[in-house]
Amino acid sequence: MNNNKRQSLLCPNCRRLISADEPRCPYCGLSRPGSRLKRDYLGRLLSHPEEIIRLIIYLNVAMFVYTLLLNPGGMRFSANPLAFLSPSNRSLLLVGATGRIPIDQFHRWWTLIAASFLHGGILHIFFNMMALKQLGPFVVSEYGLNRFLIIYTISGIVGFLVSYLVGVPLTIGASASICGLIGAILYYGKNRGGTYGEAIYRQAMGWIVGLAVFGLMIPGINNWGHGGGIVAGIAGGMVLGYRDKRVSTTMHQLLAMIAVIMTILVLGWAVVQSLMISFM
């Protein structure tokens, strides 16, 4: 038996067959693809996209519970189901609601990231997280983990930036980021073409029409944020590409890492400064 026979594995990032002792994936540039951490953890995330979606959902739920507990006396139990069990406006403002008021009056540009993880009621977070659970795995599967993270983060920022520029005073929610996923799916379906691509495109258009109708019928919906998120998702799909057209690159990994680090730092800062203001 040849003890020097090289073992093979699937790269945890691009899923191409490579040698286990490669110092760097020759296809996507991932360093040490055969390391146990990347092989087990990153490979699991890519093989089971629901894992990364579940982590984002847990983070949203944790932030929602935190905003409720930060000012429990301000919780609202409105008869309106869309506003039932709502955090106080003070809690939302402290933890990272964005818009013209937080940015113009308090110079809180970091809220363009934080606001994507805040929600104004139990049904608000329920519907958003159900949409994320349905759409997220498809985008992870077709675009890869790195490009999913980039599109999700950038779409939220762009959606809220558009909201700020048109004068929306205060806004929150994961809708802009989720609309970015819809935009990416829309681009994927149209660009891929064929029977499968057209079916995906029509389904994404159905989501967009539904969002438009819902936004026109229900007051208080941030349609500007939805539109900005969709456009950012389409642009992200065009610039970054999807797996069938372009393998994930080192730049994708770097941008995804920056997106994750920025999100962690911003949410950590939001919690720390809100506690300092509330209890000092």
Steps between C-alpha positions, in 0.01 A plus 500: 500500500629846414507702825576815302172489313337842519154518649230712338214706638245757390612855565280631787446824308460427126424124531762406235700178536853578621788334683464501879852639550461802270621817680242697301205395283612541136144593398376751760816585697376380842805457722555162666178344366588169664515641853261335744326827589424595140426146392257430784342839578506685167429181311199434722365850439532461124359148498211605726411860410225501760776525762609853405136603454422364846786703652367821343148423623630436853683832492185685391295332773765582762501868398118509506489356852773741609306805378195378694696447822696826472184695579233251612271776623484640148382177337181545300220242486293661228178346373653543154666162434781664302593711806443236767790449744701793366821639653484864602620762253766594756639146503505480121667840472767408756579162345524611140185611319608702199358780288511879488468548879783268615736605220434875475449571871738248657740422210442125543607371160566159653123454527495424126630157605335457840146577384487179293498301825223694676124446475193686614271216604456127529335466158759729342786271600297184434423586137852623430665192647263268314594676175870471585460130578332444164725714278837481674593136430445546126732802485766320706473199271524694172732785600702337778536601864734795441288666233184439703650687796614788278162536327305474827711765675535745212130482409403601853742792496388620156130464583535707815723753328230556237246537783718763665555693178124528434437613859357198682528609867534161673513147360604147595471141382670229297274570200760695301755218535239239413395705197865490398474120494192529280692731266788252482255216424333715234834562330598134527178381335513754218871449429489120519206474265345176382195337656653491848629857487168635374315320779733654759461843337119481506502391864726793595273740308208359697677593822564853373138551391381370835732739684378793290134421568565445870697826522221700336226351717667508842605838646848534646672260259840623383454459125814704431704254704344207315572656162856591593562148627368340180717723280805427718432126475475513122822703479670262743404201288634670187831612655576195715363232269355164604656156519408379151670806347785584737674319786534674834822699526730623774343845461158351571640340815655828611182701440289239680739508796482880511118482493492252789755693710321832441167347601642347818676822600195718426255279690745464789538878514121544479447278804783654704413865438127440552573344840730788591239761409217312673671428832754777551 
